[in-house]
Every structure is written in C-alpha cells, then in structure tokens.
C-alpha cells in the first residue's frame, strides 16, 4: 500500500504535468530545422505556416511533404530507392507537443506517408500501422495508390543488382551515409538521406516529423528508425524535440531521439545532448561506428538548436525570422 505522503507527492507531480500546456510563448523564438540541405525547401514550406501564426504540427507536415514529391530525391517518398526486390516502401512519423503521435512503416504506393502518419495519430487509437494494413488505411482515408518507382530509380536498382552488395559504408564526398554501397548512382552527388524536421511556432508549440524510403536496397520488410517514436523522432512539449538520420538500426538500439530529449530534460543544451547520444553509440559499438553514420538534430523550447554526427558530412537547414535558407555543417566525431 502506498503511503498517504507518497500519494500526495504523486498527485502534486501529476498536477504539475497537467498544468503544463507545452507552450513556451514568452521565451520562444520560432524556428524550423531540417536534416540535410534538401531541408531548405522543406523549411520554406514549414516557415510559411509558422510566419502566419500557424501550428508547428501543420508546419512539419507541410515541410515533410516537399521531399516526398521531389523526384530528384531518392531517399524520401516518390522516386525513393526501392528495397532489394524493387518495391518502394516508405516509413514516416509525426509527433506534437501534447504527446500525440502517429506513424506508418513499410507503406507502399502512397506518395505522402507523413500525411497518413498524421491520420493514424488523429483518426485511430493507434500509433503505428505497417505494410498492407497501413496501405488499406491510407486508401480508406482517400489516398490514391500509385507506382512510386520512377524509371531513374528502377535503373539505379537494376544497376545495383549487378553486384547486389550490401554493406554500410561512410563516404564524405558523396552523401551516402546510411546507404549500402552500390546505392551510389555514378555521378549522383545528391544521394541524400531521411528528412527529419522540427518546428517551434510563435505560441511556443513544438512538433516534429520524419519521412524516408529507408536504406536503399534494404531487405523487404526492413523498418528503420524513422517511424519508431523515440528512435527517429521524439517530441516533448516541455523540453524539446529530436530527430535522426543515418543507419536506423543504430538509432533504434539507443532509442536515439528519446535519449536526446531526455538529456535535454536533465539540463543539457541541444548541442550537448546530440553529442552525448552520438558518443553513446561510438563507445558502445566502436568497431561499427568507424564506418557508419548517424546524425542527430535537436531543438529545445527556447529555440536553441544542436546537431552532431559520427562522420563528417552531415548538414542541416535552419530557418527563422532572420535567415530563411541557412545550411549548417554539423560537427562530428570523425573528420
Ligand atoms: C533508416 N534512418 O531507414 C533511415 C534512413 C537514413 O541515411 O536516414 N539513411 O535507417
């Protein structure tokens, strides 16, 4: 039986949580950050929502939809590189400052997985729908099933099939992090990664979204960190938000985005939190960490931003009232 005094303490703690609205308008400086340089275009769409006084959740969804339709981007949405059997299968998650979240994994034929993830959050009692069930739900919600494999992505896949090698590799010259060798299309200098986007709106509300086609040429059914709440994305309206890019298996292993947010809760700045989360991977898996890439991006309720990666080459895009298209190079463990 709990003591009366313990119950009293618990009640007080819960009352504190209930009173917390997740809004930090008094000190907030609105900002949007996204992984990689293609995050610039995503940020612009999100900033259009934020600057008009809109909701961070609408902003991150609008931002994530940009690379999902960009056929030059082979790591998100339409034209994403397929799995080893030639199927484009997409992962996405979304989360707001009220602890609401939704996600889809291994979703095929739907151009905007991020919007399906949002409907999972808003229209179902669940958090994550996968595969055929996610597709069925999307169609029921009015999404049109389509072929997402473009001729260009199909050609790259067929090229990869000639060797069909599958080993993670780091290469800072060409952005191949988190992809298998062979995922590099000769001459393609824009073989980017997952879009993770975090936003703080004028009312101090935080939200995040993450969308990807995952690792190129992955095993059919493989799911990465991006649709796993706590791994590829996490938001706590009282503390901050984090997202990740790179080899999803490593991020799932250390519950990466949740870890970054928890470290911020304990007082770390977004920068310190990203560094500590990356170092945990490097220290626990020193051999693996020599060649693989993981990058974290974090934003706290004051609008401070941090980023850190294992390998050099990780960049993020930042947009705020002063600058709308800034691309910042993250620091890294190895250079
Ligand atoms: C995944 N983290 O599926 C994603 C993909 C990515 O660099 O970011 N690749 O593992």
Boltz pocket constraint, residues with backbone or C-beta under 6 A from the ligand:
constraints:
  - pocket:
      binder: B
      contacts: [[A, 176], [A, 177], [A, 178], [A, 179], [A, 192], [A, 193], [A, 194], [A, 212], [A, 213], [A, 214], [A, 215], [A, 223], [A, 224], [A, 225], [A, 226], [A, 244], [A, 245], [A, 246], [A, 247], [A, 248], [A, 249]]
      max_distance: 6.0
